[in-house]
Amino acid sequence: MADIKIFGEGSSKGGIFKKVRIFGQGRITTDINCDQIKVYGDGSFSGNASVDQFTMFGSVSMKQSLNAQVVKVFGSLDVEESLTCDKAKIKGFANVIGDISLENLHVVGGLKVKGLLNANQLTMNLQVANSEINEIGGETITIKSRSLNPFKPKHRLDVKVVEGDKIYLEHTVAAIVRGNEVTIGPNCEIKSVEYSTSLKKISTSQIDLEKKIN
């Protein structure tokens, strides 16, 4: 299989390829299926992208869906439909109009997800900007806002529903939190918490309604 390499500024049709490399500003105009995509700069994908390994440094816009095994984002990623993968690491910000579905997601930065974020293991350190997610579902969910710089402002997550087995939240505003073991850390505003085994909470957080369920 052939490779696609774009240096400087250029575009290419999609298809089936082994590797896609963009150094500068590049655009893939139709659906792409390949083993590896690497973007260093600004990338634009007009169609669906199916890839084993997706890595980007800079800014990438996906006009349709991204389906991958491994996703690594260092910068800003926009996906206008859905993001599906096994494992993702985001250092920066990702904006997804549809759903995100994956096994493991680690974020240092922020997310904006209009659909459902479904991850077995989710770890978020809220940085860069405030995050907005419609609904989170998973097994182990950890949301924190930590920085080595004590003068750096804290960022917040706004979410309608969080549902999982083991949940830890900081700096989160939520309508419903539902889980087995739930810990509400500092600076949270939760309308309703439903838990089956345990609920721990910090005094700096507000919970309007607590309900133990069997």
C-alpha positions in Angstrom: 0.0 0.0 0.0 1.1 3.5 -0.7 1.6 6.4 1.7 0.2 10.0 1.7 2.7 12.8 2.6 1.8 16.4 2.6 4.5 19.0 3.2 3.6 22.7 3.6 0.1 23.1 2.2 -1.8 20.6 0.1 -4.6 18.1 -0.2 -5.2 14.6 -1.3 -8.1 12.2 -2.0 -8.7 9.4 0.5 -8.8 5.7 -0.1 -6.8 2.8 1.4 -3.3 3.6 2.4 -0.6 2.5 4.8 0.5 5.8 6.4 -0.7 9.4 6.2 1.7 12.2 7.2 0.8 15.9 7.3 3.5 18.4 8.0 2.0 21.9 7.8 -1.5 22.3 6.5 -3.1 19.3 4.8 -6.6 18.2 3.8 -7.9 14.7 3.0 -11.0 15.2 0.9 -12.8 11.8 1.1 -13.0 8.7 3.4 -9.6 7.4 4.5 -8.6 3.9 5.7 -5.0 3.4 6.8 -2.7 2.0 9.5 -1.4 5.2 10.8 -2.2 9.0 10.7 0.2 11.6 12.0 -0.4 15.3 11.8 2.1 17.9 12.7 0.3 21.2 12.2 -3.2 21.7 10.9 -5.2 18.7 9.4 -8.7 18.6 7.9 -10.5 15.3 7.0 -13.7 15.8 5.0 -14.8 12.1 5.2 -14.7 9.3 7.7 -11.3 8.2 9.0 -10.6 4.6 10.0 -7.1 4.0 11.3 -5.2 1.9 13.7 -3.1 4.7 15.3 -4.0 8.3 15.1 -1.5 10.9 16.5 -1.7 14.7 16.2 0.3 17.7 17.3 -1.6 20.9 16.6 -5.1 21.2 15.3 -7.3 18.7 13.5 -10.9 18.9 12.2 -12.9 15.8 11.4 -16.0 16.5 9.3 -17.4 13.1 9.9 -16.3 10.2 12.3 -13.0 9.0 13.6 -12.6 5.2 14.2 -9.3 4.1 15.6 -7.5 1.7 17.9 -5.3 4.3 19.6 -5.8 8.1 19.6 -3.2 10.6 20.9 -4.1 14.3 20.9 -1.6 17.0 21.7 -3.5 20.2 20.8 -7.1 20.6 19.6 -9.4 18.0 18.0 -12.8 18.7 16.5 -15.0 15.7 15.5 -18.4 16.6 13.9 -19.8 13.0 14.3 -18.6 10.2 16.6 -15.2 9.1 18.0 -14.7 5.4 18.6 -11.5 3.8 19.7 -9.9 1.4 22.3 -7.6 3.9 24.0 -7.2 7.6 23.9 -4.9 10.2 25.5 -5.8 13.9 25.1 -3.5 16.6 26.2 -5.4 19.8 25.1 -9.0 20.0 24.1 -11.4 17.8 22.1 -14.8 18.9 20.8 -17.1 16.0 19.7 -20.6 16.6 18.4 -21.7 13.0 18.6 -20.8 10.2 21.0 -17.5 9.0 22.3 -17.1 5.2 22.9 -13.9 3.6 24.1 -12.3 1.4 26.7 -9.8 3.9 28.3 -9.7 7.7 28.2 -7.1 9.9 29.9 -7.5 13.7 29.6 -5.3 16.5 30.7 -7.2 19.5 29.4 -10.9 19.6 28.5 -13.8 18.0 26.6 -17.0 19.2 25.0 -19.3 16.3 24.1 -22.8 16.8 23.0 -23.6 13.1 23.0 -22.7 10.2 25.4 -19.2 9.6 26.6 -19.0 5.9 27.3 -15.6 4.7 28.8 -14.8 1.8 31.0 -11.9 3.8 32.6 -12.2 7.6 32.5 -9.6 10.0 34.1 -9.9 13.7 33.6 -7.7 16.5 34.9 -9.6 19.6 34.1 -7.2 22.1 32.5 -7.1 24.7 29.7 -10.9 25.5 29.8 -14.2 24.5 31.3 -15.6 21.2 30.0 -19.2 20.3 29.0 -20.5 16.7 28.6 -24.1 15.7 28.1 -23.8 12.3 29.7 -21.0 10.1 31.1 -21.2 6.3 31.5 -18.5 3.9 32.6 -17.0 1.7 35.3 -14.4 3.9 36.9 -14.8 7.6 36.5 -12.4 10.1 38.0 -12.7 13.9 37.5 -10.1 16.2 39.1 -8.7 19.7 38.7 -5.1 19.7 39.7 -2.1 21.8 38.7 1.5 22.1 39.8 1.0 25.9 39.6 -1.1 27.0 42.7 -2.0 30.3 41.0 -3.5 28.6 37.9 -7.3 29.0 37.8 -9.4 25.9 38.4 -11.7 24.7 35.6 -15.1 23.1 35.9 -17.1 20.2 34.3 -20.8 20.7 33.5 -22.6 17.4 32.9 -26.2 16.3 33.0 -25.7 12.6 34.1 -22.8 10.7 35.5 -23.4 6.9 35.9 -20.7 4.4 36.8 -19.5 1.8 39.3 -16.8 3.8 41.1 -17.1 7.6 40.8 -14.9 10.4 42.1 -15.7 14.0 41.2 -14.1 17.4 41.8 -15.2 20.8 40.4 -18.2 19.3 38.8 -21.8 20.6 38.3 -24.2 17.7 37.6 -27.9 17.1 37.6 -27.7 13.3 38.4 -24.8 11.2 39.8 -25.6 7.5 40.0 -23.1 4.8 41.1 -22.1 2.0 43.4 -19.2 3.8 45.3 -19.5 7.6 45.0 -17.1 10.2 46.3 -18.0 13.9 45.9 -14.8 15.9 46.3 -14.3 19.7 46.6 -16.3 22.3 44.8 -19.1 20.3 43.4 -22.8 21.2 42.9 -24.9 18.0 42.5 -28.7 18.0 42.4 -29.2 14.3 43.0 -26.8 11.5 44.1 -28.0 7.9 43.9 -25.6 5.2 45.4 -25.9 1.6 46.2 -22.9 0.9 48.5 -21.2 4.1 49.8 -21.3 7.9 49.5 -18.5 10.1 50.7 -18.6 13.9 50.4 -16.5 17.0 51.2 -18.1 19.9 53.1 -17.2 22.4 50.3 -19.6 20.6 47.9 -23.3 20.8 47.7 -25.7 17.9 47.2 -29.4 18.7 47.1 -30.7 15.1 47.3 -29.0 11.9 48.5 -30.7 8.5 47.9 -29.4 5.1 48.8 -30.7 2.5 46.3 -30.8 -1.3 46.6 
